[in-house]
Amino acid sequence: MGRRNASLVAASSELNGERLRPGSAPRTEKEFLIWGTVIVARFRSLIIKDKSVLAGMYDLESRFRERRCRKAPHVTQSSEHTRTSSMKRVLIYFGFALSAILLWLVLRNIDGARMVHAVLAINSGYFSLSLIFYLLTIFFRSLRWRYLLESEPPIPVTPLLSATSIGLMTNNILPLRIGDVARAYLIGRHAKISGITAFATLAVERIVDALCLLAILGFYLRAMRGQQQIQQAGSRMVMLGVAFVILLGCGIGAIYLASIHHVSVENLISRILGKRIPGASRQVLALFAKASAGFAALHDWGQLLRVFLFSLCLWLAGSVSYYFLMRSFSFPLGFSSALLVLVFVTFGVAFPSAPGFAGTFHAFCILGLSAVGMRDPSLAASYAFTLHGTEWLSATALGFFFLWREGLSLKMLRQRDLDTVPASSG
């Protein structure tokens, strides 16, 4: 018994006396020897009756684990950060490459002089109306978010408009579309809402928008019955849209059902992780509670109706903006054509791209115009670049205004968001 106590005392002294060197390996030879002593001691504990020996052994083991936890997380976090950074770089390069290819395809057959002349000849009255209705889409998006967040007391419109505008501006000038993360962070500064909860509401936004766009596309196809080419193009868009809604709906539906039966889910998490990894169990439960709070609006039919109402107002304002810009170019196209072009553009900007949706916006806008009968690529390109420039400049200027009003800087947002943006972002 004395020798066993002596071995534990010696191992404990070695563990207490060792000093970690910066940059040292996670396990030194000395630590392996100490760990071996602990294992032997634990094995012997099966036949040891002396409680003081067992207590010493468990104390030694717990101190060894604490030391390993102080060193291992640094190594693990460093490697995880490296993998995440590599994934982000790949997405950035892919987005820029796709934007460059699409811009080259758009510009290779364009008559530059004809395009510039068409832009200079636009009707300023209709152009102003188009700009006003685009700004209304930002307002309606902010107002809809108010009902998704379900805050008590309700969040004022100004902070919501500020966060939404800054988010759009951030997407316009920074890669990886970190504007959504910026929106969630900024609204958390004004209201007692977790960033995870706010981010979960943006997932609900996505599926509501997808459903509204499918409804718009269905309306257009019904209005254009008999035109085979448009029917075929629209049918393909419907199939892609339905597939997107199904995939997104499955994920959000699973979280929604989990939020309804949150007690059962929390008990399951506690039962699986509670005993084995108590710390991880608490973190997972906290994340789940915050994420499920983002789906609170789906529990109330009244709130859900308001969300869909403002979504329809948002997309109607967007369609009117597109239509008035068509009128400013004197295109012989109706309101239904503006609806289809809006669907094409919204679908196109879902792909990874350079900041501001460069390339993807223009290519799909021209594709939508060709689907509704605009055969002149130079005129279609003049419309696409004017529409993109108007939306980019107005959203960016509005975002910088609110950024200045909030007392923030773009550098602060970038440093915060690039560390938290999901690697899968497009």
N, C-alpha and C positions, 0 to 999 in steps of 0.2 A: 504493500500500500504506500509506503514511504517513497519508493522509486517512482510510482505513478504520479504522486503529488509533485515530486521533484521534476519529472519530465514536463508536467503542465506548467510549473513555475518557470522552468527554463524557457519553454516555448513562449510563455506570456512575456517574459523579459525581453526575448528577442523581438517579438512583435512590437512591444512598446518602445524599444530602443532604436528600431530601424527608422531611418529618415528617408522619405521618398525624394528622389532627385528629379528635377524637371526634365520631361522627355523620356523618363525611364520606361521600360517595358511594363506591361500590366502585371506580370508575375516575375519576380526575381527568383534566383535559386534559393535564397533564404526563405522566401514565402512558400515555395514548394515544400521545403523541409518542415516549416511550421504547419502547413496544411496536412502534411502526412502525419505529423504528431497528433493533430486534431482527429483525423480519421481513425488512427489507432486507438486513441482515447475513447472515441465514440463506440468502437467495437468492443473495447474492454468494458464499457459502461453496461453492457448486457449482463455482466456477471458481477458488477461492482455494486455494493450496497451502501458505500460511504457517500452520503449526499453532498458533502463538501467537495469531493472530487468531481462529481457530476456538475455541480454548480460552477466550479472552476473551468471545466471543459466547455460548457455552454457559453460562459463569459468570454473565453478565448475565441470560440468560434464566431460569436456575434461581433467581436471587435475586428476579426479578420474580414468578415463580410462588409462591415462599415468601411474599412479601408479599400476593399475591392470596389465598392459602390462609389467611393470618391474618385477613383481612377477610371473605372470602366465607362461611366457615362460620358466622360470627356472624349474618349476614343470613339464610342458609339455615335455620339452626336456629331462628331467631326466627320465620320464616314457617311452618316446619313445626310449631313449638310452638303457634302461633296456630291453625292448621288443626285440630290434634289437640284443643286446648281447645274449639274450636267444636263439634267432633263430640261430645265428652263432654257439653257443655251440652245439645245436642240430645237425646242419649240420656237424660240426667237428666230433662229436661222431658217427653219422651215417656213415660218410666216413671211419673212422678208423674201425668200425665194419664190413662194407662191405669188406674192404681190408683184414681184418684178416680172414674172412670166406672164401674168394676166395683163399687166399694163403694156407689155410689149405686144401681146396679141391684140389689144384694143387699139394701140397707136400705129401699128404697122400699115394699115390701109386707110389712114385718116388724112383728109385734106386739111392741113392746119389753117390755111387762110380762110377756107370756107367755114371752119368751126369757129374761128375768132369772129368772123363777120356775123355769124348767127348769134353769138353771145352778145355782141355789142348792139344788136338790133332788137333785143327783147323789150317787151312792154313793162315799164317800171311799175305801173299800177298793179298788174297781176303778180309781178315779182314780189312786191311789198306784201300783198295778201298771202302769198306762199310762205314768206318768212314769218309772218304773224302766226299762221296756223302751225308752223313747225315749233315755234316757241310755246304754243298752247299744248303741244304733245308733251313737252317737258313738264309743264304745270300739271297736266292730267296724270302723268306718271308719278309725280310727287304726291298728289292727292290720293291716288290709289294706294300708294305705299302706306299712307296714314292708317288705312283700314286693315292692312295686312299686319301691321306691327302690334295692334291691339294694346296700346299703352293707356294707363290711367294715371293722371288725366291725359286726354288725347294730345298728341304732339302737335304744336303749331305748324302751319304750312310753311313758314319761312325756313326753319331748320331743315325740313324735308326737301324743299326746293334747293337749298344750299348744298346739301349732301348729294342730291341727284345731279345737279349741275357740275359740281366738282368731280363726281364720278365719270360723267360723260367727257369732261375735259381731260381727265387723266387717261381714259381710254384713247383719246385722240392723239396724245403725244408720248405716251409710254407704252412699252410692249407688254405682252401677256395679259392684256385687258384687266389690269389690276384696279380698274375703276370701281368694280363691284365691291372689292375688299375695302376700298377707300370709302364708299358709301356706308358700308356697315360700321366702319370705324368712326366716321364723322357723326352718324346719328347717335352712336353710343356716347358721344361727348355732350349731347344736348338732352338726352333722355336716359333714364335708368334701364337701359336695354343692353343685354350682352351682345357683343359682336357676332357670336355664333347664332343667336336668335335672329338678329337682323339679316344675316347671310342666308338663313333658312327661308326667310320670307322671299328672298330673291329667287329661290328655286320655285316657289309657288308662282311668282311672276312669270317665269319662263313657260310653264305649262299653260297658264291662263292666256298668255300671248299666243302660244302655238294654237290653242283652240280657237281664238278669235281669228287668226290668219286662215285657218282651215274653213271657218264659217265664211270669211270674205271670199276665199277661192271658190267655195261651193256656190255662193251667190253669183259670182262672175260666170262660172261655167253654165249655170242655168240661164243667165241672161244671153250668153253667146251660143246657145244651142243651134246646131246646124253648121257651124264653122269647124270643119274637121281638124285643121292644123292646130287651132287654138284649143280644141277639145283634147287633142293628144298631149300637147304640152301641159295643159292644166291637169290632166289625169295623172301624169308623171309626178307633178308637184304634189298632188293630193296623196299619192302613194308614199312619197318620201315624208310628207308632213305627218301622215298617220303613223308611219314607223317611228318617227321622232317622238310623237306624243305617247305612243305605247311604251317606248323605252323609258322616257322621262316619267311617265305616269306610274310605271311599275315601281321605280325607285321612290318617288314621292309618296305613292300609295302605301308602300311598306312602312315608311316613316310615319305617315298619317295614322295607319292602323296601330302602330306601336305607341303613338302618342295618346290614342284613345284608351288602349289597354296598358297604360304606362305602369300601373302597379305590378301586373304580371311580368312585364319586361324587366322592371327594376329588380324584382325578386329573382328572376332568372339570371341576371347579371351578377347579383350578389352571391347566388348559389354557385355559379361557375368560377368567379374570380375572387369572391370575398375571402375564402380561406387560403387560397394559394397566393394571390397577389393583392393584398388589401389596398395598397396605394393605387394600383391600376384600377381596381374596382371603384374606388371613390372618384377617380378622374373620369372614368367612362360614364358613371351615373350622372356626374355633373354636366358632361358634354351632352348626354342624352336629354337631360331636363331642359337645357338651353335650346337644343335643336327642336325638340317637340313644341316648345313655346312659340316657335316661328310658324306653326301650323294652327295656332289658336283660332284664326279667322275662319278656318274650314269647319269649325265646330258650330258656327252660328250661321244659319241660312240668311239672315238679314245682312250680316257682314259680307258674306260670300256674294250676295246679290249686288251690293254696292261695289265690290271689287270688279265684277263683270261689267257693271254699268260704266264705271270709269275706264275700263279697258276698251269698251266699245267707243267711248268718247275719244280716247287716245288714238285708236287706229282710224277712226273717222276723220279726226283732225289731220292725221298724217296723209290720208288719201286725198283730202281737200288740198293740202299743201302741194302734193304731187300734181294734182289736176290744174291748179292755178299756175304752176310753173309751165305746164304744157301749154296753157293758154297764152302765157307770156312769150312763148316761142311760136305761137300761131300754128301749133300742131293740130291736124284735123282728127283729134282723138277725144273720146268722151270720158265721163267719170269712171265708167267700168274699166277702161284701159289703165287709168291711174291706180285702181285697186290691184290689178294684176302686176303692174310694175312694182308696187309696194311689196307684194308677196315675194316676187323674185329677189328684190334687194334685201329684204329681211332674211330670206333663206341664204343668200350669198354671204352676208356678213357673219354668219355663224361659223364659217370656216376660219382656220388660223390665218392671220395676215399680219402685215406691218401695222404700226400704230395708225389709228384713224381709218382702218378698213380700206387702205389704199389698194387698188387693183381689184379686190373682190367686189367692192361696191360698184365700181365702174363697169366691170365685165357683166355682172348680173343685171344691172340697170339696162345696159344696151341689149342684153339677151331678152329682157322683158319687153322692151320697146319693139324689138324685131318680132316678138310673138304677137303683138297687137297691130302689126302692119307697118312699122316704121322701117323702111328698107334702106334709107340713106345713112350709112355708118357715121358720116361726119356730123350730121344733124343729131343723131342719137348720142354721139360722144359729147357734143356741145351741151346737150341736156344733162347727161350724166355728170360731167365735170362741174357744171354750174350748180346742180343739186348738191353734189358732195361738198363743193366749196362753201356753199351757203350754210349747210348744216354744220360743217366743221368749224367755220369761223364764228358763227353765232354761239354754238355750244362752248367752244373754247373761250371766247371772250366772256361769256356769262360765268363759266367756271372760274376763270381767273379773278373776276370781280368778287365772287363769294369767297374764294380762297384768301384774297386780301382782307375781306370783311371778317373772316374767321381768325385772322392773325396767324395764318399758317403759310408754309412755303411748299413748293413742289418737291424740294429736296427732302423735307420732313415726311411727306407722303410716300415718296419713293423708298426711303430707308425703312419705313414701317411696313409697306405693302410687299416689297420684294422678298421679305423674310417670311411672309405668311401666305402668299398666294399659292394655291394648289398647283402642283407640277403639271396637272392635266389641263390646265387652262389653255384655251386656244389663243 
